[in-house]
Amino acid sequence: MTIKHYKPTTPGRRKASVQDFSDVTSGKPVRSLVKVLKQHAGRNNSGQITVRHRGGGVKRLYRLIDFKLTKYDVSGTIKTIEYDPNRGARIALVEYADAEKAYIVLPQGLNVGDKIISSSGPVEAAPGVRMPLKYIPVGLFVYNIELEPGRGGQLVRSAGVGAQIQTLEGGYAQLKLPSGEIRILPEACRATIGQVSNPDFKLVRLGKAGRKRHMGWRPVVRGKVMNPIDHPHGGGEGRNSIGLKDGPKTAWGKPALGVKTRRHKKSSDKLIIQRRKARKK
């Protein structure tokens, strides 16, 4: 995929860029593999706003992606490559030998007609092949990685990313994640070989506020320009400093701007060898 630029006929056009959809081979999803994505505008079941700055946006259908790929040792053929409005990566419609169909996150380099397979044992390593980490050669890139065996892929699913397997020992696999974090995972966790498709997605520039509104995001403004009822930094005449005795606050009155908020170690800390952000001594 490449990025398309237009002539700067308006200020929004000058700053914007869009995806080139030349790699997409089908415009409509399979009806049995989609469901209506209900819009909540950031509100919970009682109507309270739990996620700020959400609302509006274009209606979407959610594509039911198979992140587990538990159809073992049955080869599948990529029938179409499709755009998914819910993620940056491309998705592929796979038809298995028994005529069952499913959507998967497309790995980079695969095209219509290529084969994929998911196995519980060792098979030949190739892009699109899914198997436990203990059978994947060290040094290869993988994506759609499980945190717990059988739970389904949760890590490394964004457009263009991949995690590299560094070592395999003691029943664990050591991976370097796209964020720079190095962590270990049980070697029975399954992953797909390759990197996620659509690596140029990160180069897209929205260019204007309207495109963000189409995505369901409302404007975000500083606390200083709000009223006192809306934010601890709000109020005052004209431009003022934050002016709080105990320092800057979040919208809910908690310390903000550089203050560490973690109270205890997470259970996953024992599996993290190097954090994505090196701790200051």
N, C-alpha and C positions, 0 to 999 in steps of 0.2 A: 504494500500500500504506500502511496505517496500523498503528500499534502498539496492541496490545490489553492492557489491564490488568484484573486480577481483583480481587475483594474480598480483603482481607488476612486470609484464614482461617488462615494459618500464617505464621511468620516468612519462609519462602522465597517465599511468594506475595506478601507485602507489598513485597518488594524487586524482584520479577521483572516482566518484561514479555515478550510474545511477538509474533511476526509475525501479521498478519491475512492469511490466505491467500485472501481473496476474489478476488484477481486470477488465481489459478491455475485453469485450466480442465480439467486432466487429472491424474489421480492416479497412473497407472502409465506408466513410460517405454516407448518402443518397444524391443522385445527385441533387435533386431538392432543397436541403437545403444548398448548398454551392455555392460560387462564387469565381472567380479567384482573388487573392490578388495581385494587381499590385505592383511592386517594384519601389520605387522612389529614393532610395539611399540618403534620407535626403534632396531632392530638391523640390522646389515649382514649380508652373506652368510655371515660366519663367526660370527655370534651375538653380536658385541660391540655394546654400546650406543653408538651414534654420535649419537643425539638423546635427551637426557635428558627425563624426565617424560612419556613416552608409554606408552600401554598401555590395554587395555580398549576401551570405546566400542561404539557400535551398528554393526552390519554395514552396509556401503554398497555400492551399485552405482555404478560410475563411468560417467557419461554421456560419450560420445565427442563432444566439441565440435569443430566445424569452425572453427578460428581462421584458416585461410588463405582460405576462400571463393574457390577458384580456378575455380568454375563461372561463367565470364565471360558477361555479356550474356544470361543466362537468368533471367527473373524468377521469384521464388519467393513463395509465399503462406504466411503464418503460419497453421498449422492448430491448434496448441495452445500454451498458455503453461504451463510446468511448473516445479515446485520442484526445485532441485538441491541435495542435501545437501553437495556438495563446494565450493560457492561461495555468496556472498551474493546475487549477482544472479539474476534469473529467466532461464530459458532458453526458447527457442521452437523448436518443431518446424516446420521449413520444408519444404514440398513444392514442387519445381520443376516447370516445364512438362513435363519428360520423365518425371515421376512419381518421380524420385529424392528421397529424404528425408535431412535432416541437422538436427543441433541447432546453434543459434547462441546467442551471448549476446544477450539481448533488449535493444534500446535503449528508453529511456524514451519513453512516448507512443504506442507501437505496440500494436495489439490484434489479436485473431484476425480474419483476413480481409484484413489489410493486406499490401501488396506490398513486397518488398525486391529489390535487384539488386546484383550485384558486377560491376564493369567495369574493363577495363584502359585505358579512355580516358575522356574527359569525358562526363558525363551530368548531368542536372538534380539539384542538391543537395537532399536531403531526408533525414530521419532513417531510418537503416537502409540507406542507399546506401553502397557501399564502392568506393573508387577511389584512385589515387595522390594523394599530398598536393599535388602541383603543380596538380591540377585542382580542389581544394577551396577555396572562397572564404576569404580571410583574415577572422578573427574568429569563425568557426564552431567549435563544440566537436566533438571527435572522440574515439573510443575504439578499443580493440583495434588498437593501432598496431604496425607492424613496426619492428624495429631495423635490419634488413637487407632489401632488396627480395627478395621471394619466400620469406622464412623463416617467415612467419606472424605473427600478432599476439602481442606479448609485453607491451606496455606498456598501462596504463590499462584494466584488465578488472574491477576491483572494483565492488561495488554502489554506484550513485549517482555515480560519478566521471566526469570528462571533462577532456580537455586542449584548450587553446585555441591555434589557429594564429595567430601574431603577425605573421610576415613570410614572404615567399617571395622569395629572391634567391640568385644564385650557385650554383644547383643544390641548395640546401638549404632546408628549411623550419624556421623557429624556432617551437618550441612551449613553452607554459607548462604544466607537468605539475601534477597535483593536489597534489603535495607542496610546490609553490612553486618547484621547480627549473625553470630555463629552459635548454633544450638545443636543438641543431640536429640534424636527421635528413636523410638524402638524400631529395630530393623524389620519388624513384621509390618510396619506401616507401608502402605502402597503409594506409588507415585507414577506419573506418566513421564516418559522420556521426551525431552525436547524443551523448547521455550514457547511461551504463549504467542499467538499470532498478533498481527497489527501493531508492530513495535513503534510506528510513527504516531500513534495516537497521542502521545505526550506532547507532540509539537503543534497540536491544534490550538489556535488562539480564538477565543470567543469574539473578541472585538467590540462588543457592545453589551449593555445590560440586558437588552431584550432576549438575547439567546440564553442567558442565565435564567430568566423568567420562564422561558419555554421548558427548561429542565426542572422547574418546580421550586426554584429558590427565590425568595424575596430579599429585599435589600438588607444589608448588614451595616449598622452605623455605630460610631463610638459611643461609649457610655456618657462622655462629657457633653454630648449634644442632646441628651435625653432630659426628661423631667425627673425630679427627685423620686417620684413614685415608681419610675421605671428602672432606675439604676442608682447605686450609691454615689456615682460620680456626677449625677445630673444636677441641674439647677444652677442658680447664679445669674448674674447679669453680664452679658457679653462673654468674652473669652476669659476663662479662669483656669487656674491649675486644678489638679484633682483635689488637693487641699485636705486630705484625710490624715488624722493623727497616726493611725495604725497602718498607713500605706494604702496602695491601690487595692481595690476589691473587684471580685467578679459581680455579675448581676445579682447573685444570691448572697452577697456579703462575705464570701470567703477570700482569703489572701490571694492576690494575683500578681502577675508580671514578675516571674523569676523565682517564686516561692515554691519549694518542694512540697508536694501535697501527699505523697505516698506515706502511709502510716506503718505498713508492715510489708514483709517480703511476700510476693505472690508464690503460689505453689509451683509455678513453672520456673522459678529462679534456679532451681537445682539443675535444670536441663539447659540453661543458657550459659554458654562459655564466655562469650563476649557480646556485650550489648551494642545496639546500633549507635548509641551515643556513649562515648567513653566517659566514665565518671571522673570528675575532678577531684584530685587528692587535696 
